[in-house]
Amino acid sequence: MQSVDVDLLISADEYLKYYRGESQVVSCRARDGRRLRFPVGILQPFLKHNGICGSFRIRFDAQGKFVDILPL
């Protein structure tokens, strides 16, 4: 299983844009420099009143399919 670590800071207002459907995909840079794009829905369990702030490990299989996301 492969993984990538990311640090995210998404304000509540910014997340609201995703919620409204203005965008379905989060784009960010991983700690190792790779550019990632993933569905915003995987972040739902980590949404707080002030948005999403934290470090996460995104795991995926050999075909690049999402497996899970874990807080670090």
Contacts in CASP RR format, 6 or more apart in sequence:
PFRMAT RR
TARGET T0000
AUTHOR 0000-0000-0000
METHOD contacts of the structure
MODEL  1
MQSVDVDLLISADEYLKYYRGESQVVSCRARDGRRLRFPVGILQPFLKHN
GICGSFRIRFDAQGKFVDILPL
1 59 0 8 1.000
1 60 0 8 1.000
1 61 0 8 1.000
1 67 0 8 1.000
2 59 0 8 1.000
2 60 0 8 1.000
2 61 0 8 1.000
2 62 0 8 1.000
2 64 0 8 1.000
3 57 0 8 1.000
3 58 0 8 1.000
3 59 0 8 1.000
3 60 0 8 1.000
4 30 0 8 1.000
4 31 0 8 1.000
4 32 0 8 1.000
4 34 0 8 1.000
4 36 0 8 1.000
4 57 0 8 1.000
4 58 0 8 1.000
4 60 0 8 1.000
5 30 0 8 1.000
5 31 0 8 1.000
5 32 0 8 1.000
5 55 0 8 1.000
5 56 0 8 1.000
5 57 0 8 1.000
5 58 0 8 1.000
5 72 0 8 1.000
6 28 0 8 1.000
6 29 0 8 1.000
6 30 0 8 1.000
6 31 0 8 1.000
6 36 0 8 1.000
6 55 0 8 1.000
6 56 0 8 1.000
6 58 0 8 1.000
7 31 0 8 1.000
7 54 0 8 1.000
7 55 0 8 1.000
7 56 0 8 1.000
8 26 0 8 1.000
8 28 0 8 1.000
8 43 0 8 1.000
8 52 0 8 1.000
8 53 0 8 1.000
8 54 0 8 1.000
8 55 0 8 1.000
8 56 0 8 1.000
9 52 0 8 1.000
9 53 0 8 1.000
9 54 0 8 1.000
10 26 0 8 1.000
10 43 0 8 1.000
10 51 0 8 1.000
10 52 0 8 1.000
10 53 0 8 1.000
11 50 0 8 1.000
11 51 0 8 1.000
12 49 0 8 1.000
12 50 0 8 1.000
12 51 0 8 1.000
14 51 0 8 1.000
15 40 0 8 1.000
15 43 0 8 1.000
15 47 0 8 1.000
15 51 0 8 1.000
15 52 0 8 1.000
17 23 0 8 1.000
18 24 0 8 1.000
18 26 0 8 1.000
18 40 0 8 1.000
18 41 0 8 1.000
23 40 0 8 1.000
24 39 0 8 1.000
24 40 0 8 1.000
25 37 0 8 1.000
25 38 0 8 1.000
25 39 0 8 1.000
25 40 0 8 1.000
26 36 0 8 1.000
26 37 0 8 1.000
26 38 0 8 1.000
26 39 0 8 1.000
26 40 0 8 1.000
26 43 0 8 1.000
27 35 0 8 1.000
27 36 0 8 1.000
27 37 0 8 1.000
28 35 0 8 1.000
28 36 0 8 1.000
29 35 0 8 1.000
29 36 0 8 1.000
30 36 0 8 1.000
36 58 0 8 1.000
38 58 0 8 1.000
38 66 0 8 1.000
39 66 0 8 1.000
42 58 0 8 1.000
42 66 0 8 1.000
42 69 0 8 1.000
43 52 0 8 1.000
43 69 0 8 1.000
45 69 0 8 1.000
46 52 0 8 1.000
46 54 0 8 1.000
46 56 0 8 1.000
46 69 0 8 1.000
46 71 0 8 1.000
54 71 0 8 1.000
54 72 0 8 1.000
55 71 0 8 1.000
55 72 0 8 1.000
56 69 0 8 1.000
56 70 0 8 1.000
56 71 0 8 1.000
56 72 0 8 1.000
57 69 0 8 1.000
57 70 0 8 1.000
57 71 0 8 1.000
57 72 0 8 1.000
58 66 0 8 1.000
58 68 0 8 1.000
58 69 0 8 1.000
59 66 0 8 1.000
59 67 0 8 1.000
59 68 0 8 1.000
59 69 0 8 1.000
59 70 0 8 1.000
60 66 0 8 1.000
60 67 0 8 1.000
61 67 0 8 1.000
END
